[in-house]
Amino acid sequence: MARVLVLYASVDGHTARIAERIAAILRDQGLEATVRSADAVEVLWEIDGHDGVVIGGAIRYGRHPAWLEEVVRERLADIESRPNAFFSVCLSAGGPGAKPEVARGYVEDFRRRTGWTSRQTASFAGALLYRRYNPFVRFTVRMIVGMAGGETDTSRDYEYTDWDAVERFAADFARRMPAAGTPAAVPAHREPAYQ
Ligand SMILES: Cc1cc2nc3c(=O)[nH]c(=O)nc-3n(C[C@H](O)[C@H](O)[C@H](O)COP(=O)(O)O)c2cc1C
């Protein structure tokens, strides 16, 4: 069975939920899917044991986490040698006050900083989890969101993710994976032992 690694960078947990949904769809499609937070040191080496890689991260203050960029730069050749996909999660991608061009800019920025042009790319709207934030973050995010025309009632949380879009993204990726039973991708920096 072909194996897919779903790596995510999440602070408040919403990107982790999206990663889990992607993995669930991949499993429905007959693939083996492992979901891992990209901040664990060993994920650098886990790519080796997988035939495909899906990587996702949330935006905070205009950027994906620097450590997610680092993981991608470090393993770029191995990511590119397999079916690969990237998803970005932010509030600019959907919901009240959304700015899709800004969301596209975040993806382009990630591409420029890492040198990785993923074979499949998506921006998903995230969540506004006021009840989870500490008072400083709640105040700051409310102010920024309010200026952008978003929702400012901090007594509740908001979720803007289009889960159908997430599922389509995962199903498209599954279609790009080699059929179950075919050999794993050969890492770009190594020659195949035989053909
Ligand atoms: C402190 C903070 C800063 C954020 N900065 C941005 C931003 O600059 N642009 C944007 O579109 N969304 C921004 N967001 C929205 C997050 O990307 C969104 O809430 C996402 O769902 C967070 O994912 P996570 O729960 O996996 O951390 C910010 C959220 C927080 C809490």
PDBQT file of the ligand as one rigid body, heavy atoms in Angstrom, charges set to zero:
ROOT
HETATM    1  C1  LIG A 201      -1.850  35.598  16.321  1.00  0.00    +0.000 C 
HETATM    2  C2  LIG A 201      -2.473  35.287  14.985  1.00  0.00    +0.000 A 
HETATM    3  C3  LIG A 201      -2.004  35.909  13.853  1.00  0.00    +0.000 A 
HETATM    4  C4  LIG A 201      -2.590  35.639  12.610  1.00  0.00    +0.000 A 
HETATM    5  N1  LIG A 201      -2.125  36.286  11.494  1.00  0.00    +0.000 NA
HETATM    6  C5  LIG A 201      -2.755  36.100  10.309  1.00  0.00    +0.000 A 
HETATM    7  C6  LIG A 201      -2.339  36.839   9.154  1.00  0.00    +0.000 A 
HETATM    8  O1  LIG A 201      -1.386  37.602   9.172  1.00  0.00    +0.000 OA
HETATM    9  N2  LIG A 201      -3.032  36.631   7.990  1.00  0.00    +0.000 N 
HETATM   10  C7  LIG A 201      -4.099  35.775   7.915  1.00  0.00    +0.000 A 
HETATM   11  O2  LIG A 201      -4.702  35.655   6.846  1.00  0.00    +0.000 OA
HETATM   12  N3  LIG A 201      -4.489  35.034   8.994  1.00  0.00    +0.000 NA
HETATM   13  C8  LIG A 201      -3.845  35.195  10.174  1.00  0.00    +0.000 A 
HETATM   14  N4  LIG A 201      -4.239  34.481  11.271  1.00  0.00    +0.000 N 
HETATM   15  C9  LIG A 201      -5.295  33.471  11.146  1.00  0.00    +0.000 C 
HETATM   16  C10 LIG A 201      -4.764  32.035  11.223  1.00  0.00    +0.000 C 
HETATM   17  O3  LIG A 201      -3.996  31.714  10.100  1.00  0.00    +0.000 OA
HETATM   18  C11 LIG A 201      -5.954  31.094  11.360  1.00  0.00    +0.000 C 
HETATM   19  O4  LIG A 201      -6.589  31.396  12.568  1.00  0.00    +0.000 OA
HETATM   20  C12 LIG A 201      -5.592  29.643  11.325  1.00  0.00    +0.000 C 
HETATM   21  O5  LIG A 201      -6.781  28.872  11.360  1.00  0.00    +0.000 OA
HETATM   22  C13 LIG A 201      -4.668  29.236  12.461  1.00  0.00    +0.000 C 
HETATM   23  O6  LIG A 201      -4.337  27.874  12.347  1.00  0.00    +0.000 OA
HETATM   24  P1  LIG A 201      -3.859  26.981  13.590  1.00  0.00    +0.000 P 
HETATM   25  O7  LIG A 201      -5.074  26.812  14.492  1.00  0.00    +0.000 OA
HETATM   26  O8  LIG A 201      -3.466  25.709  12.960  1.00  0.00    +0.000 OA
HETATM   27  O9  LIG A 201      -2.733  27.683  14.263  1.00  0.00    +0.000 OA
HETATM   28  C14 LIG A 201      -3.663  34.726  12.517  1.00  0.00    +0.000 A 
HETATM   29  C15 LIG A 201      -4.127  34.090  13.682  1.00  0.00    +0.000 A 
HETATM   30  C16 LIG A 201      -3.541  34.359  14.898  1.00  0.00    +0.000 A 
HETATM   31  C17 LIG A 201      -4.069  33.678  16.133  1.00  0.00    +0.000 C 
ENDROOT
TORSDOF 0
